Amino acid sequence: MKRRLVTIALLATVAAGCVMPRAVTSLGEVQAASDDRRITLVPVTSASIPQSPIVAASFPAEYLSAQPIEHELLGTGDVVKVHVWEGGAATVFTANSGDLGEISVDDQGRLYLPFAGMIPVAGRSIPEVRGDITRRLRTVVRNPQVDIRLVRLRSKLISVQGNAAKAGSYPIERGRTRLGELLGEAAPDLKNPEMLEVTVRRAGQSGSVRLADILRNPSLDIALQPGDAVVLSEIVENVTVLGAAGVQGQVRIAKREYSVADVLGQARGLDENAADPRAVFLVRPQPGVGTPIVYQFEMRRPETVALASRFVVRDKDAILISNAPFTQTRKALSAITQTIGTARSAVVAVP
């Protein structure tokens, strides 16, 4: 009998000292942290919602003012194919020798042709170069007929990198003189243009806007310039949801004006069996400051729910949803009940 009493006493002591752990901090603990100045606690009102950091995106002024280049003018590195015919009986160029093949514009912007010499072509159109060659050949060829065709345009190349189905190098030519035309060919990922950043690097500068901005704003459809590098990159931003939510974990920010209400909706809302609607917090670190800001949402009030739809989240924010007090009590009672059941089994088992 004495052994039974000792066993029951030990189990009762364990039950009395039972403290159930919590997944996140409680409302009282947050308020205590505010009193100790470990955090800055801000109840959410229409006046306390922080201003959205989002500003109208644009490229540098130099990009916006640049005009489309004369894409038909020849330049260094371009490759042309030249053919010359003679009027009457051939004296210099026969049917075969008249095909001068592919010729590259040299580093000084010149072409070399037999009997015509070095011909400056950089910055000139094909008709202008054709006329120059024709005039030079008239001294040695009877009634020369000259044909020049552009084979490869290398002086006006631009590159596309990143999230595009057709990344690579493109020449600036007819139908491809502006950024929008280039993107149409490069086929960027259009699943979420709000979260796809388009960066244009040019002459030591760079400018970035989102693809959705280019689609909406014609002024951002800038003229391309030789040497431009266009980089397409997905914007990946997340908010961490902890505590009594339908689903815990990271929630991807799907647009610029992504709100607290959007995050909670993605996390399947508050757990109606566990959440304390008074204690929904958004924790935001302050760069360079050791004290984070903690915004408190009193979700029992309809006006606060409306404010949650206006409160824009930022990358690396965390949303904490505390358990309601009765949830902890229920856990403790459940633990005590289990302990008493164990005690009864022990009494039966002890002879």
Secondary structure, DSSP 8 states (H G I E B T S, - for coil): -HHHHHHHHHHHHHHHT-----SS--HHHHHHHHHTTSSEEEE--TTTS-----------HHHHH-----TTS--TT-EEEEEEE-SSS-SS--TTTTEEEEEE--TTSEEEETTTEEEE-TT--HHHHHHHHHHHHTTTSSS-EEEEEEEE--TTEEEEEESBTT-EEEE-BTTBSBHHHHHHHH-B--S-GGGEEEEEEETTEEEEEEHHHHHH-GGGS-B--TT-EEEEEE---EEEEEESBSS-EEEE--STT-BHHHHHHHTTSB-TTTEEEEEEEEEEEETTEEEEEEEEE-TTSHHHHHHHTT-B--TT-EEEEEE-HHHHHHHHHHHHHHHHHHHHHHHHH--
